[in-house]
Amino acid sequence: MSNIIIPSSPADIAKIKGAMQEISNSYSRQESEREFVKEAIMDLADAVDVPKKVLGKMARIFHKQNMAELLGEIEDVEALMEAL
């Protein structure tokens, strides 16, 4: 048997159950948002004839606003590859 102490207080049990329900609700929202993003990218790819892979990368860069950082990393990789 493990070292977990099972709460016996009705208040603690209710607190755990409430937290588990809120966490489950959060997971459901995350799944729905991922599905929305997937469908939005798929629809956009069909509409503008740009590959889904490219649109997905663009979406992440747009969200994170990290284009300059990525270009710097690519330059570093390019320099290393040229050294080989």
DSSP file (Angstrom, degrees, kcal/mol; ACC not computed):
  #  RESIDUE AA STRUCTURE BP1 BP2  ACC     N-H-->O    O-->H-N    N-H-->O    O-->H-N    TCO  KAPPA ALPHA  PHI   PSI    X-CA   Y-CA   Z-CA
    1    1 A M              0   0    0      0, 0.0     2,-0.0     0, 0.0     0, 0.0   0.000 360.0 360.0 360.0 150.4    0.0    0.0    0.0
    2    2 A S        -     0   0    0      1,-0.1     0, 0.0     2,-0.1     0, 0.0  -0.168 360.0-109.5 -83.5 178.8    1.2    3.5   -0.7
    3    3 A N  S    S+     0   0    0      2,-0.1     2,-0.3    -2,-0.0    -1,-0.1   0.197  71.9 129.1 -94.2  15.5    1.8    6.4    1.7
    4    4 A I        -     0   0    0      1,-0.1     2,-0.7     2,-0.0    -2,-0.1  -0.550  52.9-142.2 -75.1 131.8   -1.2    8.4    0.6
    5    5 A I        -     0   0    0     -2,-0.3    -2,-0.1     3,-0.0    -1,-0.1  -0.857  14.4-139.4 -95.3 116.2   -3.4    9.5    3.4
    6    6 A I        -     0   0    0     -2,-0.7     2,-0.0     1,-0.1    -2,-0.0  -0.634  22.6-120.5 -77.9 121.8   -7.0    9.3    2.3
    7    7 A P        -     0   0    0      0, 0.0    -1,-0.1     0, 0.0     0, 0.0  -0.336  27.6-176.0 -63.0 141.6   -8.9   12.4    3.5
    8    8 A S        +     0   0    0     -3,-0.0    -2,-0.0     5,-0.0     3,-0.0   0.542  51.6 103.6-111.6 -13.6  -11.9   11.6    5.8
    9    9 A S     >  -     0   0    0      1,-0.2     4,-2.6     2,-0.0     5,-0.2  -0.549  67.6-142.2 -72.2 127.3  -13.2   15.1    6.2
   10   10 A P  H  > S+     0   0    0      0, 0.0     4,-2.3     0, 0.0     5,-0.2   0.844 103.3  54.7 -57.1 -32.8  -16.3   15.8    4.1
   11   11 A A  H  > S+     0   0    0      2,-0.2     4,-2.2     1,-0.2     5,-0.1   0.915 109.4  45.6 -67.5 -42.7  -15.0   19.3    3.5
   12   12 A D  H  > S+     0   0    0      2,-0.2     4,-2.5     1,-0.2     5,-0.2   0.909 113.3  49.7 -66.2 -42.1  -11.7   18.0    2.2
   13   13 A I  H  X S+     0   0    0     -4,-2.6     4,-2.6     1,-0.2    -2,-0.2   0.914 112.0  48.3 -62.5 -42.7  -13.4   15.4    0.0
   14   14 A A  H  X S+     0   0    0     -4,-2.3     4,-2.6    -5,-0.2    -1,-0.2   0.881 110.6  52.0 -65.2 -37.8  -15.7   18.1   -1.4
   15   15 A K  H  X S+     0   0    0     -4,-2.2     4,-2.3     2,-0.2    -2,-0.2   0.921 111.8  46.0 -64.3 -44.1  -12.7   20.3   -2.1
   16   16 A I  H  X S+     0   0    0     -4,-2.5     4,-2.7     2,-0.2    -2,-0.2   0.935 113.4  48.8 -63.5 -46.8  -11.0   17.5   -4.0
   17   17 A K  H  X S+     0   0    0     -4,-2.6     4,-2.1     1,-0.2    -2,-0.2   0.912 111.9  49.1 -61.4 -42.9  -14.1   16.6   -5.9
   18   18 A G  H  X S+     0   0    0     -4,-2.6     4,-2.2     2,-0.2    -1,-0.2   0.910 112.0  48.3 -62.6 -42.7  -14.7   20.3   -6.8
   19   19 A A  H  X S+     0   0    0     -4,-2.3     4,-2.6     1,-0.2    -2,-0.2   0.909 110.0  51.9 -64.6 -41.8  -11.1   20.8   -8.0
   20   20 A M  H  X S+     0   0    0     -4,-2.7     4,-2.5     1,-0.2    -1,-0.2   0.890 109.7  50.2 -61.9 -39.2  -11.2   17.6  -10.1
   21   21 A Q  H  X S+     0   0    0     -4,-2.1     4,-2.4     2,-0.2    -1,-0.2   0.920 111.7  47.1 -65.5 -43.4  -14.4   18.8  -11.8
   22   22 A E  H  X S+     0   0    0     -4,-2.2     4,-2.2     2,-0.2    -2,-0.2   0.895 112.8  49.3 -64.9 -39.8  -12.9   22.2  -12.6
   23   23 A I  H  X S+     0   0    0     -4,-2.6     4,-2.5     2,-0.2    -2,-0.2   0.917 110.8  50.1 -64.5 -43.4   -9.7   20.5  -13.9
   24   24 A S  H  X S+     0   0    0     -4,-2.5     4,-2.2     1,-0.2    -2,-0.2   0.913 109.8  50.9 -61.1 -42.8  -11.8   18.2  -16.0
   25   25 A N  H  X S+     0   0    0     -4,-2.4     4,-2.2     1,-0.2    -1,-0.2   0.900 109.5  51.1 -60.9 -40.8  -13.8   21.2  -17.4
   26   26 A S  H  X S+     0   0    0     -4,-2.2     4,-2.5     2,-0.2    -2,-0.2   0.915 108.4  51.1 -63.6 -43.5  -10.4   22.9  -18.2
   27   27 A Y  H  X S+     0   0    0     -4,-2.5     4,-2.5     1,-0.2    -1,-0.2   0.903 108.9  52.1 -59.5 -41.1   -9.2   19.8  -20.1
   28   28 A S  H  X S+     0   0    0     -4,-2.2     4,-2.2     1,-0.2    -1,-0.2   0.912 109.5  48.6 -62.4 -42.6  -12.5   19.8  -22.1
   29   29 A R  H  X S+     0   0    0     -4,-2.2     4,-2.5     2,-0.2    -1,-0.2   0.909 110.7  51.3 -63.6 -41.4  -12.0   23.5  -23.0
   30   30 A Q  H  X S+     0   0    0     -4,-2.5     4,-2.5     1,-0.2    -2,-0.2   0.919 109.8  49.3 -61.8 -43.6   -8.4   22.8  -24.1
   31   31 A E  H  X S+     0   0    0     -4,-2.5     4,-2.2     1,-0.2    -1,-0.2   0.907 111.4  49.7 -61.8 -41.9   -9.5   19.9  -26.3
   32   32 A S  H  X S+     0   0    0     -4,-2.2     4,-2.3     2,-0.2    -2,-0.2   0.903 110.9  49.2 -64.0 -41.6  -12.2   22.0  -27.9
   33   33 A E  H  X S+     0   0    0     -4,-2.5     4,-2.5     2,-0.2    -2,-0.2   0.900 110.1  50.7 -66.1 -41.0   -9.7   24.8  -28.6
   34   34 A R  H  X S+     0   0    0     -4,-2.5     4,-2.4     1,-0.2    -1,-0.2   0.912 111.0  49.2 -61.8 -41.5   -7.2   22.4  -30.1
   35   35 A E  H  X S+     0   0    0     -4,-2.2     4,-2.5     2,-0.2    -2,-0.2   0.898 110.0  51.6 -64.8 -40.0  -10.0   21.0  -32.4
   36   36 A F  H  X S+     0   0    0     -4,-2.3     4,-2.9     2,-0.2     5,-0.2   0.937 110.5  48.0 -60.7 -46.8  -11.0   24.6  -33.4
   37   37 A V  H  X S+     0   0    0     -4,-2.5     4,-2.6     1,-0.2     5,-0.2   0.926 111.7  50.3 -60.7 -45.5   -7.4   25.4  -34.3
   38   38 A K  H  X S+     0   0    0     -4,-2.4     4,-2.2     1,-0.2    -1,-0.2   0.931 114.5  43.3 -58.5 -47.6   -7.1   22.2  -36.3
   39   39 A E  H  X S+     0   0    0     -4,-2.5     4,-2.8     2,-0.2     5,-0.2   0.888 112.5  52.7 -67.7 -39.7  -10.3   22.9  -38.2
   40   40 A A  H  X S+     0   0    0     -4,-2.9     4,-2.4     2,-0.2    -2,-0.2   0.914 112.0  45.6 -63.2 -42.5   -9.5   26.6  -38.8
   41   41 A I  H  X S+     0   0    0     -4,-2.6     4,-2.7    -5,-0.2    -1,-0.2   0.906 113.3  50.0 -67.1 -41.1   -6.1   25.7  -40.3
   42   42 A M  H  X S+     0   0    0     -4,-2.2     4,-2.0    -5,-0.2    -2,-0.2   0.932 112.7  46.1 -63.2 -45.9   -7.6   23.0  -42.4
   43   43 A D  H  X S+     0   0    0     -4,-2.8     4,-2.1     1,-0.2    -2,-0.2   0.914 114.1  48.6 -62.6 -43.3  -10.3   25.3  -43.7
   44   44 A L  H  X S+     0   0    0     -4,-2.4     4,-2.7    -5,-0.2     5,-0.3   0.906 108.5  53.5 -64.3 -41.9   -7.8   28.1  -44.4
   45   45 A A  H  X>S+     0   0    0     -4,-2.7     4,-1.4     1,-0.2     5,-0.6   0.905 111.3  46.2 -59.7 -41.8   -5.4   25.7  -46.2
   46   46 A D  H  <5S+     0   0    0     -4,-2.0    -1,-0.2    -5,-0.2    -2,-0.2   0.883 115.0  47.4 -66.9 -38.1   -8.3   24.6  -48.5
   47   47 A A  H  <5S+     0   0    0     -4,-2.1    -2,-0.2     1,-0.2    -1,-0.2   0.861 125.1  26.1 -74.4 -36.6   -9.4   28.2  -49.1
   48   48 A V  H  <5S-     0   0    0     -4,-2.7    -1,-0.2     2,-0.2    -2,-0.2   0.418  98.6-123.8-111.8   0.4   -6.0   29.8  -49.8
   49   49 A D  T  <5 +     0   0    0     -4,-1.4    -3,-0.2    -5,-0.3    -4,-0.1   0.881  64.3 135.7  57.8  42.8   -4.0   26.8  -51.1
   50   50 A V      < -     0   0    0     -5,-0.6    -1,-0.2    -6,-0.3    -2,-0.2  -0.969  63.9 -99.0-115.5 136.2   -1.2   27.1  -48.6
   51   51 A P     >  -     0   0    0      0, 0.0     4,-2.2     0, 0.0     3,-0.3  -0.200  22.7-127.8 -57.8 142.8   -0.1   23.8  -46.9
   52   52 A K  H  > S+     0   0    0      1,-0.2     4,-2.8     2,-0.2     5,-0.2   0.872 108.8  59.2 -56.6 -39.3   -1.5   23.2  -43.4
   53   53 A K  H  > S+     0   0    0      1,-0.2     4,-1.9     2,-0.2    -1,-0.2   0.906 107.7  45.1 -58.8 -43.0    2.0   22.7  -42.1
   54   54 A V  H  > S+     0   0    0     -3,-0.3     4,-2.6     2,-0.2    -1,-0.2   0.920 113.4  49.3 -67.8 -44.6    3.0   26.2  -43.1
   55   55 A L  H  X S+     0   0    0     -4,-2.2     4,-2.5     1,-0.2    -2,-0.2   0.876 109.2  53.2 -64.1 -36.6   -0.2   27.8  -41.7
   56   56 A G  H  X S+     0   0    0     -4,-2.8     4,-1.9     2,-0.2    -1,-0.2   0.922 111.0  45.8 -63.4 -43.6    0.3   25.9  -38.4
   57   57 A K  H  X S+     0   0    0     -4,-1.9     4,-2.5    -5,-0.2     5,-0.2   0.913 112.3  51.7 -64.4 -42.1    3.8   27.3  -38.1
   58   58 A M  H  X S+     0   0    0     -4,-2.6     4,-3.2     1,-0.2     5,-0.2   0.913 107.7  52.6 -60.3 -42.2    2.6   30.7  -39.0
   59   59 A A  H  X S+     0   0    0     -4,-2.5     4,-2.4     1,-0.2    -1,-0.2   0.905 110.5  46.8 -61.8 -42.4   -0.1   30.6  -36.4
   60   60 A R  H  X S+     0   0    0     -4,-1.9     4,-2.7     2,-0.2    -1,-0.2   0.913 114.5  46.7 -67.0 -41.4    2.4   29.7  -33.7
   61   61 A I  H  X>S+     0   0    0     -4,-2.5     4,-2.1     2,-0.2     5,-0.8   0.920 112.3  50.7 -65.4 -42.8    4.8   32.4  -34.7
   62   62 A F  H  <5S+     0   0    0     -4,-3.2    -2,-0.2    -5,-0.2    -1,-0.2   0.914 113.6  45.7 -59.8 -43.5    2.0   34.9  -34.9
   63   63 A H  H  <5S+     0   0    0     -4,-2.4    -2,-0.2    -5,-0.2    -1,-0.2   0.935 120.2  37.4 -66.0 -47.1    0.8   34.0  -31.5
   64   64 A K  H  <5S-     0   0    0     -4,-2.7    -1,-0.2    -5,-0.2    -2,-0.2   0.654  93.5-143.1 -81.7 -15.2    4.2   34.0  -29.8
   65   65 A Q  T  <5 +     0   0    0     -4,-2.1    -3,-0.2    -5,-0.2     3,-0.1   0.927  57.2 132.7  51.7  49.6    5.4   37.0  -31.9
   66   66 A N     >< +     0   0    0     -5,-0.8     4,-2.3     1,-0.1     5,-0.2  -0.074  11.4 125.0-123.0  33.6    8.9   35.4  -32.0
   67   67 A M  H  > S+     0   0    0     -6,-0.2     4,-2.6     1,-0.2     5,-0.2   0.920  76.6  50.5 -60.3 -45.3    9.9   35.7  -35.7
   68   68 A A  H  > S+     0   0    0      1,-0.2     4,-2.1     2,-0.2    -1,-0.2   0.905 110.4  50.3 -61.4 -41.4   13.2   37.5  -35.0
   69   69 A E  H  > S+     0   0    0      1,-0.2     4,-2.0     2,-0.2    -1,-0.2   0.918 111.5  47.8 -62.3 -44.4   14.1   34.9  -32.4
   70   70 A L  H  X S+     0   0    0     -4,-2.3     4,-2.4     1,-0.2    -2,-0.2   0.896 109.7  52.2 -65.0 -40.4   13.4   32.1  -34.9
   71   71 A L  H  X S+     0   0    0     -4,-2.6     4,-2.3     1,-0.2    -1,-0.2   0.891 108.6  51.8 -63.5 -38.0   15.3   33.8  -37.7
   72   72 A G  H  X S+     0   0    0     -4,-2.1     4,-2.0     2,-0.2    -1,-0.2   0.905 110.0  48.8 -62.8 -41.9   18.3   34.1  -35.3
   73   73 A E  H  X S+     0   0    0     -4,-2.0     4,-2.4     2,-0.2    -2,-0.2   0.900 110.3  51.1 -64.3 -40.6   18.1   30.4  -34.5
   74   74 A I  H  X S+     0   0    0     -4,-2.4     4,-2.9     1,-0.2    -2,-0.2   0.900 108.3  52.0 -64.6 -40.2   17.9   29.5  -38.2
   75   75 A E  H  X S+     0   0    0     -4,-2.3     4,-2.5     2,-0.2    -1,-0.2   0.905 109.4  50.3 -61.7 -41.0   21.0   31.7  -38.9
   76   76 A D  H  X S+     0   0    0     -4,-2.0     4,-2.2     2,-0.2    -2,-0.2   0.930 112.5  45.9 -62.1 -45.4   22.9   29.8  -36.2
   77   77 A V  H  X S+     0   0    0     -4,-2.4     4,-2.7     1,-0.2    -2,-0.2   0.904 111.8  52.6 -64.3 -41.3   21.9   26.4  -37.6
   78   78 A E  H  X S+     0   0    0     -4,-2.9     4,-2.4     1,-0.2    -1,-0.2   0.921 109.1  49.2 -61.0 -44.0   22.8   27.6  -41.1
   79   79 A A  H  X S+     0   0    0     -4,-2.5     4,-1.5     1,-0.2    -1,-0.2   0.905 112.2  48.2 -63.2 -41.2   26.3   28.7  -39.9
   80   80 A L  H  X S+     0   0    0     -4,-2.2     4,-0.9     2,-0.2    -2,-0.2   0.903 111.2  50.3 -65.3 -40.5   26.9   25.4  -38.2
   81   81 A M  H >< S+     0   0    0     -4,-2.7     3,-0.6     1,-0.2    -2,-0.2   0.900 109.1  51.4 -65.1 -39.4   25.7   23.4  -41.3
   82   82 A E  H 3< S+     0   0    0     -4,-2.4    -1,-0.2     1,-0.2    -2,-0.2   0.825 104.2  58.4 -66.7 -30.0   28.0   25.5  -43.5
   83   83 A A  H 3<        0   0    0     -4,-1.5    -1,-0.2     1,-0.3    -2,-0.2   0.752 360.0 360.0 -69.7 -23.4   30.9   24.7  -41.1
   84   84 A L    <<        0   0    0     -4,-0.9    -1,-0.3    -3,-0.6    -2,-0.2   0.478 360.0 360.0 -77.4 360.0   30.3   21.0  -41.7
